[in-house]
């Protein structure tokens, strides 16, 4: 890997290069006292740091990969076919993918692929009784910790002094260290963590911005050849109906921030205005658009001018839940103007019939209405301003947010296919010009600007909304932008099998060296980008770089972009995992993915990135913050086997809040049907049922105890 552009990053490892100086004694001269004879030379012995030494060609049997045979270390028959050429090299079924060929060469090891092609949990189940046959294995964090505590996996912690790269990474990211601590008494670490990106935003609001512009921008009143009417008002205002709200906002140029005022005394609340009109009689789609236009002009004192779409999609956007509801009403009632039909859907999820995707709507509700825990890194847990651990399933605010979502659904602002899985699918909603807005991953969804949408159509990420958040700094809450969708440790990892490496120091050291290398600056690039041939270089051999989130990161080679579209239709993740063999574990940088994003996707994500950089979008931190409300919950907590067994007994708690593909989630059900589960007829009753009947209180007690142990451990190691 090229070194020149990572020189600054390597400074943090300088100490280790000194300590690794062959273990030689270093002479140190004492300080000379005034008017005294020269002090004698005193030799201070530096303790030798043992290196991870192993024989060249040491074999590592690796049962590691990502969820299928297509995304393992070696090519499968379907992907390789009769032979697949990548950057001048032809690969066949069974050949290591380019990233792992490079790992072999750099570390002087030999890799044997033992991966069965399962997801992490099932791969671990497969090998559980025959761990002597493998040296490294994929697994889910809970399973790896349980088996680690039972003696099946190597505790990495005692070797951290020989793993300078991994150790430095953990020191820099305390929440990562706590997320992988399996035992707070011993400090045991049984697996290396996986990051699908880290310390960056994950999901974003996405809109058909061309429709937004069509409805809101321009001089004079909005007119339409044909329109529908608004449905009966059900949704009531969330934001104030009088007074003023000031929000720190990025300026239109993206060079700084300013205070933008929402003047409700002058404009009223747009939902209240529309509801009052609906109470008097019919409101057409055209009338609704003009109400929203007039409101934007008055509430923001003409700031947005004739480009009112910037309230939602501009760098200087400042929209909130009520303004979104008003916009969705306009969208649904103006289908003919937008897509030439009599029907258009407002909010939708990528696959409305798939519970794994449906849950994105209640996650979005948290962002809209200032509710924590709905997009947590672990279950529904978060830290309150009271510094205690909370469970969103046991908070009244969660169900009140779903009440608001249900009101939107009753007005027809949420897709028919979300409301009824027998209706048309949402999977083709964008390409058929039927859907307006979603909450999803930017790169994979905005690719559709190239593959599914027509010229002039624009599906783009828009700014995170303003909501009232109770972060403890003001008892009345703070109107600001906050996202809980923040990347941290995933729930999968790779562990070293004790039985596999038993009595073989070569295998153990080689496995530890692999993990350590993956967290070095060069290793993180390899595990994200693949080998150097897939990276653009200058004439002097150094990398071409660009600024990504404040750091210089490599630019992908032309051949990489060509292969990306040829082999994976622009889907970065599929290309990296299936063909390069990168992003299978360890730390994945979003810098590669960003470059593979469609220009429209870059435009929206770029505005959000600027807002994050300037501090107008706040987020959880991967450190123990002075205000615990801003501390990201560790992805796993050090629960004992007895505690895990106890938690597993609360089957209804898990089953009723599932985020799996075929599962049930009462939050999604509440969006569709309102309160429909026995014992859950109101927010307060639902909280009581979850806490008392479904084991929520006991669950939270166990998790709180584990966090307290985690925090005590953190305080000990950080002294």
Secondary structure, 3 states (H helix, E strand, C coil): CCCHHHHHHHHHHHHHHHHCCCCCCEEEECCCCCCCCCCCEEEECCCCCCCCCCCCCEEEEEECECCCHHHECECCHHHHCCCEEECCEEECCCCECHHHHHHHHHHCEEEEECCCCCCHHHHHHHHCCCHHHCCEEEEEHHHHHHHHHCCCECCCHHHHHHCHHHHHHHHHCHHHHHHCEEECCCCEECCEECECCCCCECEEEEEEHHHHHHHHCCCCCCCCCCCCECCCCCCCCCCCCCCEEEEEEECCCCCCEEEEEEEHHHHCCHHHHHHHHHHHCCCEHHHHHHHHHHHHHHHCCCCCCCCCCHHHHCCCCCCEHHHHHHHHHHHHCCHHHHHCCCCCEEECCCCCCCHHHHCHHHHHHHHHHCCCCCCCCCCCEEECCCCCEEEHHHCHHHHHHHHHHHHHHHCCCECHHHHCCCCCCCCCCCCCCCEEEEEEEHHHHHCHHHHCCCCCCCEEECCCCEEEECCCCCCCCEEEEEECCECCCCCEEEEEEHHHHCCCHHHHHHHHHHHHHHCCHHHHHHHHHCCHHHECECCCCCECEEEECCEEEECECHHHHHHHHHHHCCCHHHHHHHHHCCCCCCECCHHHHHHCCCHHHHHHHHHHHHHHHCCCEEECECCCCCCHHHECCCCCCCCCHHHHHHHHCCHHHHHCECCCCCCCEHHHHHHHHCCCECCECCHHHHHHHHHHHCCHHHHHHHHHHHHHHHHHHHHHHCC
